[in-house]
Amino acid sequence: MFGSLGLPELLIILFIVVLIFGANRLPGLARGIGSSVKNFKEGMKDGE
């Protein structure tokens, strides 16, 4: 599915994200995504 996704495509996606959310909100957005992934992994570990 993402096999042909290269550097130019990733840069375009990053540019669009910056346009939508603004450069000032990106660090907070990244922190929120990171903590969500961490909580999900901990939840999966607890479920086993």
PDB file of N, CA, C and O in Angstrom:
ATOM      1  N   MET A   1       0.821  -1.188   0.000  1.00  0.00           N
ATOM      2  CA  MET A   1       0.000   0.000   0.000  1.00  0.00           C
ATOM      3  C   MET A   1       0.871   1.260   0.000  1.00  0.00           C
ATOM      4  O   MET A   1       0.659   2.160  -0.813  1.00  0.00           O
ATOM      5  N   PHE A   2       1.851   1.326   0.911  1.00  0.00           N
ATOM      6  CA  PHE A   2       2.734   2.482   0.985  1.00  0.00           C
ATOM      7  C   PHE A   2       4.102   2.184   0.393  1.00  0.00           C
ATOM      8  O   PHE A   2       5.067   2.878   0.711  1.00  0.00           O
ATOM      9  N   GLY A   3       4.210   1.180  -0.452  1.00  0.00           N
ATOM     10  CA  GLY A   3       5.488   0.779  -0.999  1.00  0.00           C
ATOM     11  C   GLY A   3       6.130   1.833  -1.875  1.00  0.00           C
ATOM     12  O   GLY A   3       7.356   1.933  -1.923  1.00  0.00           O
ATOM     13  N   SER A   4       5.324   2.624  -2.570  1.00  0.00           N
ATOM     14  CA  SER A   4       5.892   3.620  -3.473  1.00  0.00           C
ATOM     15  C   SER A   4       5.938   5.014  -2.856  1.00  0.00           C
ATOM     16  O   SER A   4       6.081   6.002  -3.576  1.00  0.00           O
ATOM     17  N   LEU A   5       5.821   5.102  -1.556  1.00  0.00           N
ATOM     18  CA  LEU A   5       5.852   6.392  -0.871  1.00  0.00           C
ATOM     19  C   LEU A   5       7.304   6.773  -0.610  1.00  0.00           C
ATOM     20  O   LEU A   5       7.971   6.168   0.229  1.00  0.00           O
ATOM     21  N   GLY A   6       7.785   7.776  -1.332  1.00  0.00           N
ATOM     22  CA  GLY A   6       9.179   8.179  -1.217  1.00  0.00           C
ATOM     23  C   GLY A   6       9.340   9.502  -0.504  1.00  0.00           C
ATOM     24  O   GLY A   6       8.386  10.037   0.062  1.00  0.00           O
ATOM     25  N   LEU A   7      10.551  10.025  -0.534  1.00  0.00           N
ATOM     26  CA  LEU A   7      10.867  11.279   0.141  1.00  0.00           C
ATOM     27  C   LEU A   7      10.063  12.466  -0.395  1.00  0.00           C
ATOM     28  O   LEU A   7       9.561  13.253   0.407  1.00  0.00           O
ATOM     29  N   PRO A   8       9.919  12.628  -1.700  1.00  0.00           N
ATOM     30  CA  PRO A   8       9.123  13.781  -2.175  1.00  0.00           C
ATOM     31  C   PRO A   8       7.674  13.742  -1.690  1.00  0.00           C
ATOM     32  O   PRO A   8       7.102  14.777  -1.347  1.00  0.00           O
ATOM     33  N   GLU A   9       7.088  12.553  -1.664  1.00  0.00           N
ATOM     34  CA  GLU A   9       5.714  12.431  -1.196  1.00  0.00           C
ATOM     35  C   GLU A   9       5.601  12.754   0.283  1.00  0.00           C
ATOM     36  O   GLU A   9       4.657  13.418   0.711  1.00  0.00           O
ATOM     37  N   LEU A  10       6.577  12.279   1.072  1.00  0.00           N
ATOM     38  CA  LEU A  10       6.570  12.562   2.510  1.00  0.00           C
ATOM     39  C   LEU A  10       6.723  14.054   2.784  1.00  0.00           C
ATOM     40  O   LEU A  10       6.095  14.585   3.700  1.00  0.00           O
ATOM     41  N   LEU A  11       7.548  14.726   2.001  1.00  0.00           N
ATOM     42  CA  LEU A  11       7.719  16.177   2.169  1.00  0.00           C
ATOM     43  C   LEU A  11       6.429  16.923   1.839  1.00  0.00           C
ATOM     44  O   LEU A  11       6.088  17.899   2.507  1.00  0.00           O
ATOM     45  N   ILE A  12       5.718  16.474   0.823  1.00  0.00           N
ATOM     46  CA  ILE A  12       4.441  17.101   0.457  1.00  0.00           C
ATOM     47  C   ILE A  12       3.429  16.902   1.584  1.00  0.00           C
ATOM     48  O   ILE A  12       2.700  17.828   1.939  1.00  0.00           O
ATOM     49  N   ILE A  13       3.386  15.694   2.145  1.00  0.00           N
ATOM     50  CA  ILE A  13       2.465  15.422   3.248  1.00  0.00           C
ATOM     51  C   ILE A  13       2.818  16.289   4.457  1.00  0.00           C
ATOM     52  O   ILE A  13       1.924  16.850   5.091  1.00  0.00           O
ATOM     53  N   LEU A  14       4.096  16.407   4.781  1.00  0.00           N
ATOM     54  CA  LEU A  14       4.532  17.251   5.891  1.00  0.00           C
ATOM     55  C   LEU A  14       4.144  18.711   5.656  1.00  0.00           C
ATOM     56  O   LEU A  14       3.698  19.388   6.582  1.00  0.00           O
ATOM     57  N   PHE A  15       4.309  19.191   4.447  1.00  0.00           N
ATOM     58  CA  PHE A  15       3.942  20.563   4.105  1.00  0.00           C
ATOM     59  C   PHE A  15       2.444  20.796   4.308  1.00  0.00           C
ATOM     60  O   PHE A  15       2.040  21.831   4.837  1.00  0.00           O
ATOM     61  N   ILE A  16       1.629  19.840   3.890  1.00  0.00           N
ATOM     62  CA  ILE A  16       0.179  19.963   4.048  1.00  0.00           C
ATOM     63  C   ILE A  16      -0.196  19.968   5.528  1.00  0.00           C
ATOM     64  O   ILE A  16      -1.065  20.733   5.946  1.00  0.00           O
ATOM     65  N   VAL A  17       0.455  19.118   6.321  1.00  0.00           N
ATOM     66  CA  VAL A  17       0.176  19.079   7.761  1.00  0.00           C
ATOM     67  C   VAL A  17       0.537  20.412   8.410  1.00  0.00           C
ATOM     68  O   VAL A  17      -0.203  20.908   9.260  1.00  0.00           O
ATOM     69  N   VAL A  18       1.664  20.990   8.019  1.00  0.00           N
ATOM     70  CA  VAL A  18       2.065  22.292   8.560  1.00  0.00           C
ATOM     71  C   VAL A  18       1.057  23.359   8.162  1.00  0.00           C
ATOM     72  O   VAL A  18       0.742  24.234   8.968  1.00  0.00           O
ATOM     73  N   LEU A  19       0.552  23.305   6.950  1.00  0.00           N
ATOM     74  CA  LEU A  19      -0.449  24.283   6.524  1.00  0.00           C
ATOM     75  C   LEU A  19      -1.741  24.136   7.324  1.00  0.00           C
ATOM     76  O   LEU A  19      -2.359  25.136   7.691  1.00  0.00           O
ATOM     77  N   ILE A  20      -2.148  22.912   7.594  1.00  0.00           N
ATOM     78  CA  ILE A  20      -3.413  22.689   8.288  1.00  0.00           C
ATOM     79  C   ILE A  20      -3.307  23.063   9.769  1.00  0.00           C
ATOM     80  O   ILE A  20      -4.154  23.791  10.287  1.00  0.00           O
ATOM     81  N   PHE A  21      -2.274  22.571  10.448  1.00  0.00           N
ATOM     82  CA  PHE A  21      -2.185  22.742  11.894  1.00  0.00           C
ATOM     83  C   PHE A  21      -1.351  23.943  12.309  1.00  0.00           C
ATOM     84  O   PHE A  21      -1.505  24.431  13.429  1.00  0.00           O
ATOM     85  N   GLY A  22      -0.494  24.423  11.463  1.00  0.00           N
ATOM     86  CA  GLY A  22       0.377  25.533  11.830  1.00  0.00           C
ATOM     87  C   GLY A  22       1.634  25.030  12.515  1.00  0.00           C
ATOM     88  O   GLY A  22       1.599  24.022  13.221  1.00  0.00           O
ATOM     89  N   ALA A  23       2.730  25.715  12.314  1.00  0.00           N
ATOM     90  CA  ALA A  23       4.018  25.273  12.844  1.00  0.00           C
ATOM     91  C   ALA A  23       4.055  25.328  14.370  1.00  0.00           C
ATOM     92  O   ALA A  23       4.785  24.556  14.992  1.00  0.00           O
ATOM     93  N   ASN A  24       3.294  26.212  14.976  1.00  0.00           N
ATOM     94  CA  ASN A  24       3.319  26.346  16.431  1.00  0.00           C
ATOM     95  C   ASN A  24       2.625  25.180  17.135  1.00  0.00           C
ATOM     96  O   ASN A  24       2.971  24.858  18.271  1.00  0.00           O
ATOM     97  N   ARG A  25       1.659  24.547  16.485  1.00  0.00           N
ATOM     98  CA  ARG A  25       0.904  23.474  17.121  1.00  0.00           C
ATOM     99  C   ARG A  25       1.497  22.097  16.869  1.00  0.00           C
ATOM    100  O   ARG A  25       1.061  21.129  17.491  1.00  0.00           O
ATOM    101  N   LEU A  26       2.473  21.976  15.980  1.00  0.00           N
ATOM    102  CA  LEU A  26       3.035  20.667  15.648  1.00  0.00           C
ATOM    103  C   LEU A  26       3.712  19.957  16.825  1.00  0.00           C
ATOM    104  O   LEU A  26       3.500  18.754  16.979  1.00  0.00           O
ATOM    105  N   PRO A  27       4.503  20.618  17.657  1.00  0.00           N
ATOM    106  CA  PRO A  27       5.112  19.893  18.793  1.00  0.00           C
ATOM    107  C   PRO A  27       4.073  19.300  19.742  1.00  0.00           C
ATOM    108  O   PRO A  27       4.234  18.171  20.205  1.00  0.00           O
ATOM    109  N   GLY A  28       3.029  20.036  20.029  1.00  0.00           N
ATOM    110  CA  GLY A  28       1.974  19.515  20.899  1.00  0.00           C
ATOM    111  C   GLY A  28       1.237  18.360  20.247  1.00  0.00           C
ATOM    112  O   GLY A  28       0.878  17.391  20.916  1.00  0.00           O
ATOM    113  N   LEU A  29       1.014  18.458  18.955  1.00  0.00           N
ATOM    114  CA  LEU A  29       0.365  17.373  18.225  1.00  0.00           C
ATOM    115  C   LEU A  29       1.226  16.124  18.235  1.00  0.00           C
ATOM    116  O   LEU A  29       0.714  15.021  18.426  1.00  0.00           O
ATOM    117  N   ALA A  30       2.519  16.282  18.034  1.00  0.00           N
ATOM    118  CA  ALA A  30       3.435  15.138  18.055  1.00  0.00           C
ATOM    119  C   ALA A  30       3.489  14.504  19.446  1.00  0.00           C
ATOM    120  O   ALA A  30       3.532  13.279  19.568  1.00  0.00           O
ATOM    121  N   ARG A  31       3.488  15.328  20.490  1.00  0.00           N
ATOM    122  CA  ARG A  31       3.475  14.796  21.866  1.00  0.00           C
ATOM    123  C   ARG A  31       2.201  14.007  22.120  1.00  0.00           C
ATOM    124  O   ARG A  31       2.246  12.939  22.730  1.00  0.00           O
ATOM    125  N   GLY A  32       1.079  14.515  21.663  1.00  0.00           N
ATOM    126  CA  GLY A  32      -0.193  13.824  21.853  1.00  0.00           C
ATOM    127  C   GLY A  32      -0.229  12.489  21.135  1.00  0.00           C
ATOM    128  O   GLY A  32      -0.718  11.500  21.681  1.00  0.00           O
ATOM    129  N   ILE A  33       0.283  12.455  19.920  1.00  0.00           N
ATOM    130  CA  ILE A  33       0.324  11.197  19.166  1.00  0.00           C
ATOM    131  C   ILE A  33       1.265  10.217  19.840  1.00  0.00           C
ATOM    132  O   ILE A  33       0.951   9.032  19.952  1.00  0.00           O
ATOM    133  N   GLY A  34       2.419  10.698  20.292  1.00  0.00           N
ATOM    134  CA  GLY A  34       3.382   9.823  20.962  1.00  0.00           C
ATOM    135  C   GLY A  34       2.826   9.226  22.242  1.00  0.00           C
ATOM    136  O   GLY A  34       3.011   8.037  22.501  1.00  0.00           O
ATOM    137  N   SER A  35       2.149  10.034  23.043  1.00  0.00           N
ATOM    138  CA  SER A  35       1.578   9.501  24.283  1.00  0.00           C
ATOM    139  C   SER A  35       0.431   8.547  23.990  1.00  0.00           C
ATOM    140  O   SER A  35       0.225   7.588  24.735  1.00  0.00           O
ATOM    141  N   SER A  36      -0.313   8.788  22.927  1.00  0.00           N
ATOM    142  CA  SER A  36      -1.388   7.867  22.546  1.00  0.00           C
ATOM    143  C   SER A  36      -0.827   6.517  22.146  1.00  0.00           C
ATOM    144  O   SER A  36      -1.365   5.482  22.540  1.00  0.00           O
ATOM    145  N   VAL A  37       0.245   6.512  21.372  1.00  0.00           N
ATOM    146  CA  VAL A  37       0.875   5.260  20.960  1.00  0.00           C
ATOM    147  C   VAL A  37       1.436   4.525  22.178  1.00  0.00           C
ATOM    148  O   VAL A  37       1.310   3.306  22.289  1.00  0.00           O
ATOM    149  N   LYS A  38       2.051   5.272  23.084  1.00  0.00           N
ATOM    150  CA  LYS A  38       2.607   4.661  24.297  1.00  0.00           C
ATOM    151  C   LYS A  38       1.504   4.018  25.132  1.00  0.00           C
ATOM    152  O   LYS A  38       1.648   2.886  25.593  1.00  0.00           O
ATOM    153  N   ASN A  39       0.407   4.739  25.326  1.00  0.00           N
ATOM    154  CA  ASN A  39      -0.707   4.194  26.099  1.00  0.00           C
ATOM    155  C   ASN A  39      -1.316   2.977  25.413  1.00  0.00           C
ATOM    156  O   ASN A  39      -1.706   2.022  26.085  1.00  0.00           O
ATOM    157  N   PHE A  40      -1.400   2.997  24.110  1.00  0.00           N
ATOM    158  CA  PHE A  40      -1.934   1.855  23.371  1.00  0.00           C
ATOM    159  C   PHE A  40      -1.053   0.636  23.553  1.00  0.00           C
ATOM    160  O   PHE A  40      -1.559  -0.463  23.784  1.00  0.00           O
ATOM    161  N   LYS A  41       0.270   0.812  23.453  1.00  0.00           N
ATOM    162  CA  LYS A  41       1.186  -0.309  23.631  1.00  0.00           C
ATOM    163  C   LYS A  41       1.111  -0.869  25.045  1.00  0.00           C
ATOM    164  O   LYS A  41       1.133  -2.085  25.236  1.00  0.00           O
ATOM    165  N   GLU A  42       1.020   0.026  26.051  1.00  0.00           N
ATOM    166  CA  GLU A  42       0.900  -0.441  27.432  1.00  0.00           C
ATOM    167  C   GLU A  42      -0.416  -1.189  27.632  1.00  0.00           C
ATOM    168  O   GLU A  42      -0.455  -2.189  28.349  1.00  0.00           O
ATOM    169  N   GLY A  43      -1.467  -0.727  27.023  1.00  0.00           N
ATOM    170  CA  GLY A  43      -2.748  -1.406  27.116  1.00  0.00           C
ATOM    171  C   GLY A  43      -2.723  -2.772  26.465  1.00  0.00           C
ATOM    172  O   GLY A  43      -3.333  -3.712  26.973  1.00  0.00           O
ATOM    173  N   MET A  44      -2.027  -2.895  25.352  1.00  0.00           N
ATOM    174  CA  MET A  44      -1.928  -4.187  24.683  1.00  0.00           C
ATOM    175  C   MET A  44      -1.096  -5.156  25.526  1.00  0.00           C
ATOM    176  O   MET A  44      -1.384  -6.352  25.567  1.00  0.00           O
ATOM    177  N   LYS A  45      -0.061  -4.635  26.200  1.00  0.00           N
ATOM    178  CA  LYS A  45       0.783  -5.479  27.031  1.00  0.00           C
ATOM    179  C   LYS A  45      -0.003  -5.965  28.259  1.00  0.00           C
ATOM    180  O   LYS A  45       0.138  -7.116  28.673  1.00  0.00           O
ATOM    181  N   ASP A  46      -0.831  -5.082  28.838  1.00  0.00           N
ATOM    182  CA  ASP A  46      -1.625  -5.457  29.996  1.00  0.00           C
ATOM    183  C   ASP A  46      -2.693  -6.476  29.641  1.00  0.00           C
ATOM    184  O   ASP A  46      -3.081  -7.290  30.479  1.00  0.00           O
ATOM    185  N   GLY A  47      -3.172  -6.436  28.403  1.00  0.00           N
ATOM    186  CA  GLY A  47      -4.233  -7.345  27.966  1.00  0.00           C
ATOM    187  C   GLY A  47      -3.753  -8.779  27.774  1.00  0.00           C
ATOM    188  O   GLY A  47      -4.572  -9.698  27.746  1.00  0.00           O
ATOM    189  N   GLU A  48      -2.457  -8.990  27.642  1.00  0.00           N
ATOM    190  CA  GLU A  48      -1.952 -10.349  27.370  1.00  0.00           C
ATOM    191  C   GLU A  48      -1.856 -11.187  28.602  1.00  0.00           C
ATOM    192  O   GLU A  48      -1.450 -12.347  28.529  1.00  0.00           O
TER     193      GLU A  48
END
